[in-house]
């Protein structure tokens, strides 16, 4: 019987623990402050400050993303010579079901959702799992035909045998330096998505993204370049007024959004779905019907020539810059927890008419914006100022470029608050 220590008693840690118990292993869960769900699980729980004594008699460790590779528990595990596995690595060892994996600095949730939807529409049982919020450990024992797995750099860092038959790299920009410690460490973790692939496997990447193109250069898989701006040779993308991938061709005016980032995400999903066996008709239908998840470039209101857009999911500079560049005249609301990245770049875009800084990183962004920058502190105040200063033709864009945890519990909470503030403003204006 294997004796496993699982670091983290959140959603993924509990899922891994359940799988381990079903597989006949002895499990101890460690979390500094376990949730009520963890205590209710009936599993052996260790809490409080970390103590290396927990490593005694352990065969290997399964680590949740909340433990960075430089955290004391991980360092102690590695120094003790113990194998450290991520939850997706641990789960993948318990299944023979083919896996599609998606990673990238941005866009991976959209590609995961769209790919799973395309396969479902094709009559293929292919649930969306992983970093999207549904741990892989909960799906590996099911009668599924394919598993579509969103994989973060945290999860990929501790993989050894994880082997998706098809994979995608949406883009690669500097992010999560507070977790990985360096840009090279972050890129090395992302590279693990294809390290176990052979020349019989499939790898999709955004050929317009320098980071993704560089990352996949040494892959031996069948590489399929995509673009949201053009049709790359041997790949998929925009050809005239259509999005073309293999036997699928859909007019751009039939799609929900036409900006290059969204088109690249859709093309990537289509390529993955078609390669694994999705039908061209189902893929085409999904391209037209698919809507991005909440807080991803969602129009909240349009009034008096001003468009209000919620892109709270833009939690790093790379995502925020792509969002800013999709519009002409932008009143930007940005700031939050920077995670060690250079957020000052957000204030330098030429199409900005006003930059309103919020949260911990707000002053840095505003300083780079110069005369058009103003630090307002909170999201509530930013919406008030934007309502006064924006003029017809402007887009008021919440694209923070930062995590939300200095002022909000999640990017969802931040986006919900933005929507509420804008809707309240609309109701007040209508009542005057």
TORKOLKE-14013 format. One record per residue: residue number from 1; chain; x, y, z of N, C-alpha, C in turn. Coordinates in steps of 0.05 Angstrom, whole numbers. Layout:
// residues N
    i  ch      nX      nY      nZ     caX     caY     caZ      cX      cY      cZ
  NUM   A       X       Y       Z       X       Y       Z       X       Y       Z
...
// end
This chain:
// residues 432
    i  ch      nX      nY      nZ     caX     caY     caZ      cX      cY      cZ
    1   A      17     -24       0       0       0       0      18      25       0
    2   A      13      43     -19      28      68     -20      18      87       2
    3   A      37     102      12      30     122      33      35     150      20
    4   A      14     165      17      15     190       2       9     214      20
    5   A      25     234      18      19     260      31       8     279       9
    6   A     -15     290      14     -27     309      -5     -25     337       7
    7   A     -12     355      -7      -9     382       2     -32     399      -9
    8   A     -49     408       9     -72     425       0     -97     409       2
    9   A    -116     419      18    -142     405      21    -164     421       8
   10   A    -158     434     -15    -179     447     -30    -192     428     -49
   11   A    -204     439     -71    -219     423     -90    -201     401    -102
   12   A    -178     408    -113    -161     389    -127    -148     369    -107
   13   A    -140     379     -83    -128     362     -63    -148     341     -53
   14   A    -173     349     -48    -193     329     -39    -199     309     -61
   15   A    -200     318     -86    -205     300    -109    -183     279    -111
   16   A    -158     288    -108    -135     270    -110    -136     250     -86
   17   A    -144     260     -63    -146     243     -39    -167     221     -43
   18   A    -190     229     -54    -211     209     -59    -202     187     -78
   19   A    -188     196    -100    -178     177    -119    -157     158    -107
   20   A    -140     170     -90    -119     154     -77    -131     133     -59
   21   A    -151     140     -44    -165     121     -26    -178      99     -42
   22   A    -192     107     -64    -205      87     -81    -185      67     -93
   23   A    -160      77     -96    -139      61    -108    -124      44     -87
   24   A    -132      46     -62    -121      30     -41     -97      42     -27
   25   A     -92      68     -30     -70      81     -17     -78      92      11
   26   A     -57      96      27     -61     109      53     -55     139      49
   27   A     -73     156      58     -72     184      51     -71     202      76
   28   A     -53     222      76     -54     244      96     -56     270      80
   29   A     -75     286      88     -79     313      76     -67     334      94
   30   A     -50     352      82     -40     374      98     -50     400      87
   31   A     -61     417     104     -69     444      97     -66     461     122
   32   A     -55     484     119     -51     502     142     -77     508     156
   33   A     -98     513     140    -125     519     151    -145     503     134
   34   A    -150     478     141    -168     462     125    -197     472     127
   35   A    -211     468     105    -239     477     104    -257     457     118
   36   A    -282     465     121    -302     447     133    -305     422     116
   37   A    -304     425      89    -306     403      71    -284     382      76
   38   A    -260     393      81    -238     375      86    -242     358     111
   39   A    -251     371     132    -256     357     157    -279     337     154
   40   A    -298     344     137    -321     327     134    -315     303     116
   41   A    -292     303     103    -285     281      84    -279     255      98
   42   A    -272     256     124    -265     232     139    -237     223     134
   43   A    -221     239     120    -193     233     115    -175     242     138
   44   A    -151     231     139    -132     240     159    -122     268     152
   45   A    -126     287     170    -120     315     164     -98     325     183
   46   A     -78     339     172     -57     352     188     -60     382     182
   47   A     -59     399     203     -63     428     199     -43     443     215
   48   A     -45     470     214     -26     487     228      -1     492     213
   49   A      19     503     226      45     509     212      57     483     201
   50   A      71     486     178      83     463     165     104     450     183
   51   A     105     424     184     125     409     200     136     386     183
   52   A     162     386     177     173     365     160     169     337     172
   53   A     162     334     197     157     308     208     135     293     193
   54   A     118     308     179      97     295     163     108     278     140
   55   A     133     282     133     145     267     111     154     239     119
   56   A     154     234     145     163     208     154     145     185     144
   57   A     157     165     131     142     142     122     126     146      96
   58   A     129     170      84     114     176      59     129     166      35
   59   A     113     155      16     125     145      -9     128     167     -30
   60   A     107     183     -33     109     206     -51      88     227     -43
   61   A      90     250     -56      74     273     -49      58     283     -73
   62   A      33     290     -68      16     302     -89      11     331     -80
   63   A      20     350     -97      19     378     -89      -3     393    -104
   64   A     -18     409     -89     -38     427    -101     -25     453    -110
   65   A     -37     467    -129     -25     492    -140     -20     513    -119
   66   A     -33     512     -96     -29     532     -75      -1     532     -63
   67   A      14     510     -68      41     508     -57      61     513     -79
   68   A      75     536     -78      93     543     -99     118     525     -98
   69   A     133     524    -119     156     507    -120     178     516    -101
   70   A     175     541     -90     195     551     -71     184     551     -43
   71   A     160     540     -38     149     539     -11     163     519       6
   72   A     162     522      32     177     505      50     168     475      47
   73   A     143     469      45     135     441      42     147     428      17
   74   A     147     442      -6     157     431     -30     188     428     -28
   75   A     201     448     -18     230     447     -15     238     424       3
   76   A     224     420      25     230     398      44     225     371      30
   77   A     204     369      15     198     344       1     221     336     -19
   78   A     229     356     -34     250     351     -54     277     345     -41
   79   A     283     359     -19     308     354      -5     308     327       8
   80   A     284     316      14     282     290      26     283     268       5
   81   A     284     276     -20     286     257     -42     259     245     -50
   82   A     237     257     -41     211     247     -47     201     258     -75
   83   A     188     241     -90     176     250    -115     152     268    -109
   84   A     150     290    -122     128     309    -119     112     308    -145
   85   A      87     302    -144      70     301    -167      48     322    -165
   86   A      40     333    -188      17     350    -188      -8     333    -189
   87   A     -31     345    -184     -56     329    -184     -62     318    -212
   88   A     -55     332    -234     -60     322    -260     -41     299    -267
   89   A     -17     300    -257       2     278    -261      -8     253    -247
   90   A     -16     257    -221     -26     235    -205     -50     222    -218
   91   A     -69     239    -227     -94     229    -238     -89     215    -265
   92   A     -71     226    -281     -66     214    -308     -55     186    -306
   93   A     -43     179    -284     -32     152    -280     -54     131    -275
   94   A     -79     141    -272    -101     123    -266    -121     121    -289
   95   A    -112     128    -313    -130     126    -336    -116     119    -362
   96   A    -130     106    -380    -120     101    -407    -136     118    -427
   97   A    -154     135    -417    -171     151    -435    -153     172    -449
   98   A    -155     176    -475    -139     196    -489    -145     224    -477
   99   A    -124     240    -475    -127     267    -464    -119     288    -484
  100   A    -134     309    -484    -127     334    -498    -120     354    -476
  101   A     -97     367    -478     -89     386    -457     -84     413    -469
  102   A     -92     434    -455     -89     461    -464     -75     477    -443
  103   A     -55     493    -451     -42     511    -432     -36     537    -446
  104   A     -26     557    -431     -20     583    -442     -24     604    -420
  105   A     -12     627    -425     -15     648    -405     -44     658    -404
  106   A     -57     660    -428     -85     668    -429     -99     651    -450
  107   A    -126     650    -447    -143     637    -467    -147     607    -463
  108   A    -134     595    -444    -136     566    -441    -164     557    -433
  109   A    -177     572    -416    -205     564    -408    -223     565    -432
  110   A    -221     586    -448    -238     589    -472    -234     565    -491
  111   A    -208     558    -496    -202     536    -514    -212     510    -503
  112   A    -209     506    -477    -218     482    -464    -248     479    -467
  113   A    -263     500    -461    -292     499    -462    -302     495    -491
  114   A    -290     509    -510    -299     507    -537    -292     479    -549
  115   A    -269     468    -542    -262     442    -552    -281     420    -541
  116   A    -287     422    -515    -305     402    -503    -333     405    -515
  117   A    -341     429    -521    -368     434    -533    -369     422    -561
  118   A    -347     426    -577    -346     416    -604    -348     385    -604
  119   A    -334     372    -585    -335     343    -584    -362     333    -574
  120   A    -373     347    -555    -400     340    -546    -420     341    -568
  121   A    -419     363    -584    -437     366    -607    -432     344    -628
  122   A    -408     332    -628    -401     311    -646    -409     284    -636
  123   A    -422     283    -612    -430     258    -600    -407     243    -586
  124   A    -386     258    -579    -363     246    -565    -364     255    -535
  125   A    -363     236    -517    -363     242    -488    -335     252    -481
  126   A    -333     279    -477    -307     291    -473    -310     315    -453
  127   A    -312     309    -427    -316     331    -408    -291     349    -405
  128   A    -297     374    -399    -276     394    -393    -267     391    -364
  129   A    -241     388    -360    -231     382    -333    -206     399    -327
  130   A    -195     394    -304    -169     406    -296    -172     433    -284
  131   A    -155     451    -292    -153     478    -280    -179     494    -284
  132   A    -196     485    -302    -222     498    -307    -240     497    -283
  133   A    -234     480    -263    -249     479    -238    -260     452    -232
  134   A    -255     432    -249    -264     405    -245    -240     386    -246
  135   A    -230     378    -222    -204     363    -221    -205     338    -238
  136   A    -182     333    -252    -180     310    -268    -184     284    -252
  137   A    -177     284    -227    -180     260    -210    -209     251    -208
  138   A    -228     269    -212    -256     261    -210    -267     249    -236
  139   A    -250     248    -257    -260     239    -284    -245     215    -295
  140   A    -222     208    -283    -206     188    -296    -218     160    -295
  141   A    -237     155    -277    -249     129    -275    -276     126    -289
  142   A    -284     148    -302    -310     148    -316    -307     136    -344
  143   A    -330     130    -356    -331     118    -383    -329     138    -405
  144   A    -310     157    -402    -308     178    -422    -291     170    -446
  145   A    -296     182    -469    -281     175    -493    -255     192    -495
  146   A    -257     217    -485    -235     236    -486    -237     253    -461
  147   A    -214     262    -451    -214     281    -429    -200     307    -439
  148   A    -214     329    -437    -203     355    -445    -194     370    -420
  149   A    -168     373    -418    -155     382    -392    -142     409    -395
  150   A    -153     429    -381    -139     454    -378    -117     452    -358
  151   A     -92     459    -366     -69     455    -349     -55     481    -344
  152   A     -51     488    -319     -36     513    -312      -6     506    -309
  153   A      10     526    -309      39     522    -305      44     509    -278
  154   A      28     516    -258      31     503    -231      28     473    -233
  155   A       8     464    -247       2     436    -250      23     422    -267
  156   A      32     435    -288      52     423    -306      79     421    -294
  157   A      85     438    -275     112     439    -262     119     411    -251
  158   A     101     398    -238     107     372    -226      94     349    -241
  159   A     101     347    -267      92     324    -283     116     308    -292
  160   A     112     282    -296     133     264    -305     124     248    -329
  161   A     101     236    -327      91     218    -349      66     228    -362
  162   A      55     251    -354      31     263    -365      34     265    -395
  163   A      15     252    -410      18     249    -439      -8     254    -454
  164   A     -13     279    -461     -37     285    -478     -31     278    -507
  165   A     -50     264    -520     -45     257    -548     -48     282    -566
  166   A     -63     302    -556     -65     328    -571     -62     350    -550
  167   A     -48     370    -557     -42     392    -538     -43     419    -552
  168   A     -47     440    -537     -47     467    -548     -32     486    -530
  169   A     -17     504    -542      -4     526    -527     -16     552    -538
  170   A     -33     565    -523     -46     589    -533     -27     612    -537
  171   A     -11     617    -517       9     639    -518      26     636    -493
  172   A      49     649    -493      67     648    -470      78     676    -465
  173   A      72     687    -442      83     713    -434      91     710    -405
  174   A     106     729    -395     116     727    -367      92     729    -348
  175   A      90     710    -330      68     710    -310      76     692    -287
  176   A      64     696    -264      67     679    -241      96     677    -231
  177   A     111     699    -234     139     699    -224     140     694    -194
  178   A     119     702    -180     119     698    -151     117     668    -144
  179   A     108     652    -163     105     623    -158     130     608    -168
  180   A     138     614    -193     160     599    -206     187     611    -200
  181   A     188     636    -194     214     648    -187     229     661    -211
  182   A     223     652    -235     236     664    -259     220     658    -284
  183   A     225     674    -304     211     670    -330     219     644    -342
  184   A     244     636    -339     253     610    -350     239     587    -336
  185   A     235     589    -310     221     568    -295     192     565    -304
  186   A     180     588    -309     152     588    -318     150     575    -346
  187   A     168     582    -364     168     570    -391     174     540    -390
  188   A     192     533    -373     199     504    -371     175     488    -362
  189   A     160     499    -344     136     485    -335     116     482    -357
  190   A     111     503    -373      93     502    -396     102     481    -416
  191   A     128     478    -420     139     460    -439     132     431    -433
  192   A     127     425    -408     120     397    -401      95     387    -414
  193   A      78     405    -425      53     396    -437      59     377    -461
  194   A      82     380    -474      87     363    -498     112     346    -495
  195   A     125     346    -472     151     332    -469     148     302    -472
  196   A     125     291    -467     121     262    -470     106     255    -496
  197   A     102     275    -513      89     269    -539     109     256    -559
  198   A      99     241    -577     115     229    -599     107     242    -625
  199   A     119     233    -647     112     245    -673      85     235    -683
  200   A      71     218    -667      44     210    -674      23     228    -661
  201   A      33     246    -643      15     264    -628      13     291    -642
  202   A      -4     308    -631     -12     333    -644      -8     357    -626
  203   A       4     378    -637       9     402    -620       1     427    -636
  204   A     -18     442    -625     -28     466    -637     -15     490    -622
  205   A      -9     511    -637       3     535    -624      -4     560    -640
  206   A      -4     583    -627     -10     608    -640      16     618    -653
  207   A      17     617    -679      41     624    -694      46     654    -694
  208   A      27     671    -684      31     699    -682      42     707    -655
  209   A      44     688    -637      54     693    -610      83     684    -608
  210   A     101     702    -604     130     695    -603     136     676    -581
  211   A     123     679    -558     128     661    -536     120     632    -541
  212   A      96     629    -553      87     602    -560     104     589    -581
  213   A     111     605    -602     126     595    -624     154     585    -615
  214   A     166     601    -597     192     594    -586     190     569    -569
  215   A     169     568    -553     166     546    -534     165     519    -547
  216   A     150     517    -569     145     491    -582     166     484    -603
  217   A     187     500    -605     206     495    -626     219     468    -626
  218   A     223     456    -602     237     431    -600     217     407    -598
  219   A     192     412    -601     172     390    -599     174     372    -623
  220   A     171     345    -618     173     326    -640     145     319    -651
  221   A     124     330    -638      97     324    -646      91     336    -674
  222   A      68     328    -685      58     341    -709      48     369    -702
  223   A      62     389    -712      55     417    -704      36     429    -723
  224   A      16     444    -712      -5     456    -728      -7     485    -720
  225   A       4     504    -736       3     532    -730     -24     544    -735
  226   A     -33     562    -718     -58     576    -723     -53     606    -720
  227   A     -72     622    -729     -71     651    -728     -98     663    -728
  228   A    -101     685    -713    -126     699    -713    -126     722    -733
  229   A    -104     724    -749    -101     746    -767     -97     737    -796
  230   A     -88     713    -800     -81     703    -827     -84     673    -828
  231   A     -78     661    -851     -79     632    -853     -50     622    -857
  232   A     -38     613    -835     -10     604    -837      -8     578    -854
  233   A      14     575    -867      19     551    -884      17     526    -867
  234   A       1     507    -876      -2     482    -862     -17     483    -836
  235   A     -32     505    -832     -47     509    -807     -75     519    -811
  236   A     -86     534    -792    -113     544    -793    -113     573    -784
  237   A    -134     588    -793    -136     616    -785    -155     631    -803
  238   A    -149     657    -806    -166     675    -821    -158     675    -851
  239   A    -177     669    -868    -172     670    -897    -194     687    -908
  240   A    -187     712    -915    -207     732    -925    -227     738    -903
  241   A    -252     732    -909    -274     738    -890    -283     714    -875
  242   A    -266     693    -873    -274     668    -860    -253     657    -841
  243   A    -262     642    -822    -243     627    -805    -242     599    -816
  244   A    -218     590    -823    -215     564    -837    -196     546    -822
  245   A    -206     522    -816    -190     501    -803    -197     475    -816
  246   A    -179     463    -831    -185     438    -844    -209     440    -863
  247   A    -229     423    -859    -253     423    -875    -274     442    -865
  248   A    -267     458    -844    -286     477    -832    -281     505    -842
  249   A    -302     518    -850    -300     547    -858    -325     561    -849
  250   A    -321     582    -833    -344     597    -822    -338     627    -826
  251   A    -358     641    -836    -355     670    -840    -350     685    -814
  252   A    -333     704    -814    -327     719    -790    -351     734    -779
  253   A    -369     743    -796    -392     758    -787    -413     740    -773
  254   A    -408     713    -773    -426     695    -759    -416     690    -730
  255   A    -392     700    -724    -381     694    -697    -387     716    -677
  256   A    -387     709    -652    -394     728    -630    -374     751    -629
  257   A    -348     745    -631    -327     765    -630    -308     761    -654
  258   A    -296     783    -663    -278     781    -687    -250     790    -681
  259   A    -243     795    -655    -216     804    -650    -197     780    -653
  260   A    -172     785    -660    -153     764    -667    -149     743    -645
  261   A    -149     752    -620    -144     733    -598    -167     713    -597
  262   A    -192     722    -599    -215     704    -598    -215     685    -622
  263   A    -208     696    -645    -207     679    -669    -186     658    -667
  264   A    -163     665    -655    -142     645    -651    -151     623    -632
  265   A    -165     631    -611    -175     611    -592    -195     592    -605
  266   A    -212     603    -622    -232     586    -636    -218     567    -656
  267   A    -199     578    -670    -185     561    -690    -170     539    -676
  268   A    -158     545    -653    -144     525    -638    -162     502    -629
  269   A    -186     510    -619    -206     490    -610    -214     473    -633
  270   A    -220     485    -656    -228     470    -679    -207     450    -688
  271   A    -182     459    -688    -160     441    -696    -159     416    -677
  272   A    -161     421    -651    -160     399    -632    -183     380    -635
  273   A    -207     392    -638    -231     375    -640    -231     358    -666
  274   A    -223     371    -688    -223     356    -713    -202     334    -712
  275   A    -179     339    -701    -158     318    -701    -166     294    -685
  276   A    -181     298    -663    -188     276    -645    -213     261    -655
  277   A    -226     272    -676    -249     258    -687    -275     273    -687
  278   A    -275     299    -681    -300     315    -682    -309     319    -711
  279   A    -335     321    -715    -346     324    -742    -344     353    -751
  280   A    -337     358    -776    -336     386    -786    -362     401    -782
  281   A    -385     388    -785    -411     401    -782    -414     411    -753
  282   A    -407     393    -734    -410     401    -706    -390     423    -698
  283   A    -366     421    -708    -346     442    -702    -355     469    -714
  284   A    -366     469    -738    -376     494    -750    -398     506    -734
  285   A    -417     489    -726    -440     498    -710    -430     510    -683
  286   A    -411     497    -670    -401     507    -645    -387     534    -648
  287   A    -372     537    -669    -358     562    -674    -378     585    -674
  288   A    -401     581    -686    -422     601    -688    -436     605    -661
  289   A    -441     584    -647    -457     585    -623    -441     591    -598
  290   A    -415     587    -598    -399     589    -574    -398     618    -563
  291   A    -401     621    -537    -398     646    -524    -377     644    -502
  292   A    -358     662    -500    -338     661    -479    -350     662    -452
  293   A    -336     652    -432    -346     652    -404    -348     680    -393
  294   A    -360     681    -370    -364     707    -356    -338     722    -352
  295   A    -339     748    -354    -317     766    -347    -294     764    -367
  296   A    -300     756    -391    -281     755    -413    -291     773    -436
  297   A    -283     798    -435    -291     817    -456    -321     819    -460
  298   A    -336     819    -439    -365     820    -441    -374     849    -441
  299   A    -392     856    -460    -404     882    -460    -425     884    -438
  300   A    -421     903    -420    -439     906    -397    -461     926    -404
  301   A    -453     947    -418    -473     968    -425    -463     984    -449
  302   A    -482     995    -464    -475    1014    -486    -495    1037    -484
  303   A    -485    1061    -480    -503    1083    -475    -488    1109    -483
  304   A    -503    1126    -498    -492    1152    -507    -466    1149    -521
  305   A    -463    1128    -537    -438    1124    -552    -415    1113    -537
  306   A    -419    1106    -512    -398    1094    -495    -404    1065    -489
  307   A    -384    1048    -493    -386    1019    -489    -371    1012    -463
  308   A    -384     997    -445    -371     988    -420    -366     958    -422
  309   A    -341     950    -419    -333     922    -423    -319     911    -398
  310   A    -328     888    -390    -317     873    -367    -298     852    -377
  311   A    -272     856    -373    -252     836    -379    -236     831    -353
  312   A    -250     826    -331    -237     822    -306    -219     797    -306
  313   A    -224     779    -325    -207     755    -327    -180     761    -338
  314   A    -175     786    -348    -149     794    -357    -132     799    -332
  315   A    -120     778    -321    -107     780    -295     -76     783    -297
  316   A     -66     787    -322     -38     792    -326     -35     812    -348
  317   A     -12     825    -351      -8     846    -371     -12     836    -400
  318   A      -4     812    -406      -8     801    -433     -37     801    -441
  319   A     -54     791    -424     -83     790    -430     -95     818    -431
  320   A     -87     835    -413     -98     863    -413     -89     878    -438
  321   A     -65     875    -447     -55     888    -471     -71     879    -496
  322   A     -76     854    -497     -92     844    -520    -120     856    -520
  323   A    -131     859    -496    -158     871    -494    -158     900    -501
  324   A    -138     915    -492    -136     943    -498    -133     948    -528
  325   A    -117     931    -540    -111     935    -569    -135     927    -587
  326   A    -155     915    -575    -179     908    -591    -198     931    -595
  327   A    -192     954    -583    -210     977    -584    -195    1003    -592
  328   A    -209    1023    -601    -196    1047    -611    -190    1067    -589
  329   A    -211    1077    -575    -207    1097    -555    -215    1086    -528
  330   A    -195    1081    -511    -200    1065    -486    -196    1082    -461
  331   A    -216    1081    -444    -214    1090    -416    -209    1065    -400
  332   A    -184    1062    -391    -176    1037    -378    -178    1038    -348
  333   A    -189    1017    -337    -189    1013    -308    -171     989    -303
  334   A    -148     994    -289    -128     973    -285    -115     974    -258
  335   A    -105     951    -249     -91     950    -224    -100     926    -207
  336   A     -87     922    -185     -92     899    -168     -66     888    -157
  337   A     -64     862    -156     -40     848    -146     -24     840    -170
  338   A       1     850    -172      16     848    -197      30     821    -200
  339   A      34     805    -179      46     778    -181      74     779    -192
  340   A      89     801    -188     116     803    -196     121     811    -225
  341   A      99     817    -240     102     824    -268     104     854    -272
  342   A     113     863    -295     115     891    -302      88     901    -312
  343   A      73     914    -295      46     923    -302      47     952    -314
  344   A      70     965    -312      72     992    -322      67     994    -352
  345   A      71     972    -367      67     972    -396      38     978    -403
  346   A      19     973    -384      -9     978    -390     -15    1007    -394
  347   A       1    1025    -383      -5    1053    -385       8    1066    -410
  348   A      21    1051    -427      36    1062    -449      23    1059    -476
  349   A       0    1046    -477     -13    1040    -503     -23    1066    -516
  350   A     -19    1070    -542     -26    1095    -555     -56    1100    -558
  351   A     -72    1080    -556    -101    1084    -559    -115    1090    -532
  352   A    -100    1095    -511    -112    1102    -485    -118    1132    -484
  353   A    -142    1138    -475    -149    1166    -470    -148    1173    -441
  354   A    -151    1154    -424    -151    1158    -395    -145    1131    -381
  355   A    -127    1132    -361    -120    1108    -346    -127    1112    -316
  356   A    -145    1096    -306    -153    1098    -278    -141    1075    -262
  357   A    -123    1081    -244    -109    1060    -229    -124    1053    -204
  358   A    -126    1026    -198    -138    1017    -174    -119     997    -160
  359   A    -124     993    -134    -110     972    -120     -80     977    -116
  360   A     -66     955    -108     -38     957    -101     -20     966    -124
  361   A     -26     956    -148      -9     962    -171     -18     987    -186
  362   A     -40     999    -178     -51    1023    -191     -31    1045    -195
  363   A     -16    1053    -174       3    1075    -176      24    1071    -198
  364   A      34    1046    -200      55    1040    -220      44    1044    -248
  365   A      19    1035    -253       7    1037    -279       2    1066    -286
  366   A      -8    1081    -267     -14    1109    -271      11    1126    -276
  367   A      33    1119    -262      58    1133    -266      68    1131    -295
  368   A      65    1107    -307      73    1103    -334      55    1117    -354
  369   A      30    1122    -346      10    1134    -364      14    1164    -367
  370   A      29    1176    -349      34    1205    -350      10    1222    -346
  371   A       6    1242    -363     -16    1261    -359     -44    1249    -361
  372   A     -47    1226    -374     -73    1214    -376     -79    1194    -353
  373   A     -60    1192    -334     -63    1173    -312     -74    1186    -287
  374   A     -91    1171    -273    -102    1181    -248    -107    1158    -229
  375   A     -95    1158    -205     -99    1137    -186    -124    1143    -170
  376   A    -144    1125    -171    -169    1130    -158    -174    1110    -135
  377   A    -157    1089    -133    -158    1071    -110    -176    1047    -113
  378   A    -202    1052    -116    -221    1030    -116    -236    1028    -142
  379   A    -248    1005    -147    -264    1001    -171    -289    1019    -170
  380   A    -301    1022    -147    -324    1039    -145    -318    1067    -154
  381   A    -296    1078    -145    -288    1105    -152    -281    1107    -182
  382   A    -268    1086    -193    -261    1085    -221    -285    1087    -239
  383   A    -306    1073    -232    -330    1074    -248    -343    1102    -247
  384   A    -343    1114    -224    -354    1141    -221    -338    1161    -239
  385   A    -312    1160    -238    -295    1178    -253    -298    1173    -283
  386   A    -299    1147    -290    -302    1140    -319    -328    1151    -330
  387   A    -349    1149    -314    -376    1159    -322    -376    1189    -328
  388   A    -359    1203    -314    -357    1232    -318    -339    1239    -341
  389   A    -317    1225    -344    -296    1233    -363    -299    1220    -391
  390   A    -312    1197    -393    -314    1183    -419    -333    1199    -437
  391   A    -326    1199    -463    -343    1212    -483    -351    1193    -505
  392   A    -369    1202    -522    -379    1185    -544    -355    1174    -560
  393   A    -356    1148    -566    -335    1135    -581    -315    1121    -563
  394   A    -316    1126    -537    -298    1113    -518    -308    1085    -510
  395   A    -289    1068    -503    -294    1043    -490    -283    1043    -462
  396   A    -300    1041    -442    -291    1039    -415    -286    1010    -409
  397   A    -260    1004    -405    -252     976    -405    -240     968    -378
  398   A    -252     949    -364    -240     937    -340    -222     914    -350
  399   A    -196     920    -352    -176     899    -359    -153     903    -340
  400   A    -155     892    -316    -138     899    -294    -108     893    -298
  401   A    -102     871    -313     -75     864    -316     -62     852    -291
  402   A     -78     848    -271     -69     839    -245     -89     820    -232
  403   A     -80     805    -213     -98     788    -197    -115     807    -179
  404   A    -136     796    -169    -156     812    -154    -153     811    -124
  405   A    -134     795    -114    -135     788     -86    -128     810     -66
  406   A    -120     833     -76    -115     855     -57    -141     868     -48
  407   A    -162     867     -65    -188     879     -58    -212     861     -62
  408   A    -209     839     -76    -231     821     -81    -223     792     -77
  409   A    -243     775     -74    -237     747     -70    -230     732     -95
  410   A    -237     743    -119    -231     730    -144    -236     749    -167
  411   A    -227     742    -191    -233     759    -214    -263     760    -219
  412   A    -277     738    -212    -306     738    -216    -320     758    -198
  413   A    -312     759    -173    -323     779    -155    -318     807    -164
  414   A    -294     812    -174    -287     838    -185    -304     845    -209
  415   A    -307     826    -228    -324     831    -251    -353     835    -244
  416   A    -363     819    -225    -391     822    -216    -395     850    -204
  417   A    -375     860    -189    -378     886    -177    -378     908    -199
  418   A    -362     905    -219    -361     924    -241    -388     925    -255
  419   A    -399     901    -261    -425     900    -274    -447     913    -257
  420   A    -446     908    -231    -466     920    -213    -464     950    -213
  421   A    -439     960    -211    -435     989    -211    -445    1002    -236
  422   A    -439     990    -259    -448    1001    -285    -479    1000    -287
  423   A    -490     978    -279    -520     975    -281    -534     994    -262
  424   A    -522     998    -238    -534    1018    -219    -533    1046    -231
  425   A    -510    1052    -244    -507    1078    -256    -528    1082    -278
  426   A    -532    1061    -294    -552    1062    -316    -580    1067    -305
  427   A    -587    1053    -283    -613    1056    -271    -617    1084    -260
  428   A    -596    1095    -247    -598    1122    -237    -602    1143    -259
  429   A    -588    1139    -281    -590    1157    -303    -617    1156    -316
  430   A    -628    1131    -318    -655    1128    -330    -676    1140    -312
  431   A    -672    1142    -286    -692    1152    -268    -692    1182    -265
  432   A    -672    1195    -277    -670    1224    -275    -690    1238    -294
// end
